[in-house]
Amino acid sequence: MAFSSLVRRASASVLPVAIRSVASRRAFHGAISAVLNVETRSPSHQVGRQFLPFFRFSTAVSEKPTADATLVRVLESEIDCAEQPGDVENIPDGFPFEIQDNPGERTIFLKRKYQDEIIKVEVDAPSIPGDEDEDDDEDKDQNAEDSNVPPSLPLVVSISKGDGQALEFGVTAFPDEISIDTMSIRNLESAEDELAYEGPDFNDLDENLQKAFHKYLEIRGIKPSLTNFLFDYMGNKDNKEYLLWLKNLKGFMEK
């Protein structure tokens, strides 16, 4: 009996402690739940949730300068690989033309005065057969045929005498050869969209007349020695323009 009484007294003393412990844990978890519910409903918690997309956006933005820096390094490497071309110094003796070469433009202009005439020549970029991409067998066959065609320079030669008219030649310059494609009289004061009779195809003219016009241009400086120099000059210009293009790209990316 005494032992049973002792056990009951011990149980009675331990049970309130256990109840208080359980109650305190329930109160603690209840308090946590209440705080979480309040924060969920509070505006500050909503603002905090709104910041999450901003953090993701900030991370994306930080990646862009890294990609730009990589691109700049690649451009710098390409610029280093591109040799700095020098000016063409091997100008033919007695070269009669003034050269107008504007950086960033694909064409150059030659100008000179011959007696009472003003002669202007527009020189476009050279045409190199076989530079096009080979997409199929037909293109490969065409490029094989073009490989036998020499490179050429398109020229537009204008000869005026100050009376509002100009004799204009469309010329294709090959190494050591000048070919006249078209010839016409232009009214310099007329509207550009005005249609005018340009004469027959040059190759349909009498052979003696063709030779006479070739001699006419040769006297004015349009001859094979000029075009051979222009091939070198335009090749050098292409290198300079490519280098300038790379530097402009790099400058844009660094802004």
C-alpha positions in Angstrom: 0.0 0.0 0.0 2.8 2.3 0.9 4.5 1.6 -2.4 1.2 2.3 -4.4 0.8 5.5 -2.5 4.3 6.5 -3.4 3.8 5.7 -7.1 0.6 7.8 -7.2 2.3 10.7 -5.5 5.2 10.6 -8.1 2.7 10.4 -11.0 0.8 13.3 -9.6 3.9 15.3 -9.4 5.2 14.4 -12.9 1.9 14.7 -14.8 1.5 18.5 -14.3 5.1 19.0 -15.5 4.4 17.0 -18.6 1.1 18.8 -19.3 2.9 22.1 -18.9 5.6 21.0 -21.3 3.1 19.9 -23.9 1.1 23.1 -23.4 4.2 25.2 -23.7 5.1 23.4 -27.0 1.6 23.9 -28.3 1.7 27.6 -27.3 5.1 28.0 -29.1 4.0 26.4 -32.3 0.8 28.4 -32.1 2.7 31.6 -31.7 4.9 30.7 -34.7 1.8 29.9 -36.8 0.2 33.2 -35.7 3.3 35.1 -36.7 3.4 33.4 -40.1 -0.2 34.1 -40.7 0.3 37.8 -39.8 3.3 38.1 -42.1 1.5 36.4 -44.9 -1.3 39.0 -44.6 1.0 42.0 -43.9 1.9 44.4 -46.8 5.6 44.1 -45.8 5.5 40.4 -46.6 3.9 41.1 -49.9 6.5 43.6 -50.7 9.2 41.1 -49.9 7.6 38.6 -52.3 7.6 41.2 -55.0 11.3 41.6 -54.6 11.9 38.1 -55.8 11.4 38.7 -59.6 13.6 41.8 -59.2 16.5 39.7 -57.9 16.1 37.3 -60.8 16.1 40.3 -63.2 19.2 41.8 -61.5 20.9 38.5 -62.1 20.0 38.5 -65.8 21.3 42.0 -66.2 24.6 41.2 -64.6 25.1 38.5 -67.2 24.8 40.9 -70.1 28.0 43.0 -69.4 29.9 39.7 -69.0 28.7 38.6 -72.5 29.6 42.1 -73.8 33.1 41.9 -72.3 33.6 38.5 -74.0 32.6 40.0 -77.3 34.9 42.9 -76.9 37.8 40.6 -76.1 37.0 38.6 -79.3 36.9 41.8 -81.3 40.2 42.9 -79.8 41.8 39.6 -80.8 40.4 40.0 -84.4 41.8 43.5 -84.6 45.2 42.3 -83.5 45.1 39.6 -86.2 44.1 42.1 -88.9 47.3 43.6 -90.1 47.4 47.4 -90.2 47.6 48.2 -93.9 49.9 51.0 -95.1 49.1 53.6 -97.7 49.8 52.6 -101.3 53.1 54.2 -102.1 53.7 52.7 -105.6 51.8 55.3 -107.4 52.7 55.2 -111.1 55.0 57.9 -112.4 53.0 60.8 -113.8 49.8 59.7 -112.1 47.4 62.4 -113.2 44.5 62.0 -110.9 43.6 63.3 -107.5 42.3 60.5 -105.2 39.3 61.1 -103.0 39.0 58.3 -100.5 36.5 58.7 -97.6 36.9 56.2 -94.8 33.7 54.1 -94.4 32.8 54.2 -98.1 33.2 51.4 -100.5 34.0 53.6 -103.5 36.7 56.1 -104.3 36.7 59.0 -106.8 39.4 60.1 -109.1 39.4 63.6 -110.6 41.6 65.5 -113.0 41.5 68.4 -115.5 42.6 67.7 -119.0 42.7 70.8 -121.3 39.1 72.2 -121.0 37.7 69.0 -119.6 36.9 67.8 -116.1 37.3 64.0 -115.8 35.8 62.1 -112.9 36.1 58.4 -112.3 34.1 56.5 -109.7 35.8 53.3 -108.7 33.8 50.6 -107.0 35.0 47.6 -105.0 36.5 44.8 -107.1 34.5 41.8 -108.2 36.3 38.5 -107.4 34.8 35.5 -109.0 34.2 32.5 -106.7 33.8 34.5 -103.5 30.1 33.5 -103.2 29.2 30.6 -100.9 28.7 27.2 -102.5 25.2 26.0 -101.6 24.6 23.2 -104.0 26.1 21.3 -106.9 24.8 23.8 -109.4 26.6 26.7 -107.6 29.8 24.6 -107.5 29.7 24.1 -111.2 29.0 27.8 -111.7 31.9 28.7 -109.4 34.2 26.3 -111.4 33.3 28.2 -114.5 33.8 31.6 -112.8 37.3 30.5 -111.6 38.5 31.1 -115.2 37.1 34.7 -115.1 39.7 37.3 -113.9 38.8 39.8 -111.2 37.4 43.1 -112.4 36.8 46.7 -111.3 33.6 48.6 -112.2 34.3 52.2 -113.3 32.1 55.1 -114.2 34.0 57.7 -116.3 32.4 61.1 -116.7 33.9 63.7 -119.0 32.4 67.2 -119.0 33.3 70.5 -120.6 31.3 72.9 -118.4 28.3 73.2 -120.8 25.9 71.1 -118.7 26.6 67.9 -120.6 28.9 65.0 -119.9 30.0 62.0 -121.9 29.7 59.0 -119.6 31.3 55.6 -120.0 30.5 52.4 -118.1 33.8 50.5 -117.9 34.9 47.2 -116.6 38.6 47.2 -115.9 40.5 43.8 -115.9 44.2 43.4 -115.2 46.0 44.8 -118.2 42.7 45.5 -120.1 39.9 48.1 -120.4 36.5 47.1 -121.6 33.9 49.7 -122.4 30.4 48.4 -121.7 28.2 51.5 -122.2 28.5 55.0 -123.5 26.0 57.9 -123.4 25.6 61.7 -123.3 24.2 62.9 -120.0 22.5 66.2 -119.3 23.8 67.1 -115.9 21.0 69.6 -115.2 18.2 67.2 -116.1 16.2 65.2 -113.5 17.7 61.8 -112.7 14.5 60.0 -113.4 14.3 61.3 -116.9 14.6 58.5 -119.4 17.0 59.2 -122.2 18.2 57.3 -125.3 21.6 55.9 -124.4 22.7 54.8 -127.8 23.3 51.3 -129.1 25.3 48.6 -127.2 28.9 49.5 -127.4 29.9 46.2 -128.9 27.5 46.8 -131.7 29.4 49.8 -132.9 31.8 49.6 -135.8 35.1 48.1 -134.7 37.0 51.2 -135.8 34.7 53.4 -133.7 35.2 51.2 -130.7 39.0 51.4 -131.1 38.8 55.2 -131.4 36.9 55.5 -128.1 39.4 53.2 -126.4 42.1 55.6 -127.6 40.0 58.6 -126.5 39.9 57.2 -122.9 43.6 56.2 -122.9 44.7 59.7 -123.8 42.7 60.9 -120.7 44.4 58.4 -118.4 42.0 55.5 -118.4 44.4 52.8 -119.4 45.7 49.4 -118.1 48.5 50.9 -116.0 45.8 52.9 -114.1 43.6 49.9 -113.5 46.5 47.7 -112.3 47.3 50.4 -109.7 43.6 50.6 -108.8 43.5 46.8 -108.1 46.3 47.2 -105.5 44.7 50.3 -104.1 41.2 48.9 -103.7 42.6 45.7 -102.2 44.4 47.8 -99.6 41.3 49.9 -99.0 39.3 46.7 -98.3 41.7 45.8 -95.6 41.5 49.3 -94.1 37.7 49.3 -94.2 37.5 45.9 -92.5 39.8 47.1 -89.7 37.8 50.3 -89.3 34.6 48.2 -89.2 36.0 46.1 -86.4 37.1 49.1 -84.4 33.6 50.8 -84.9 32.0 47.6 -83.5 34.3 47.5 -80.6 33.7 51.2 -79.8 29.9 50.6 -79.9 30.1 47.6 -77.5 32.2 49.6 -75.1 29.7 52.4 -74.7 
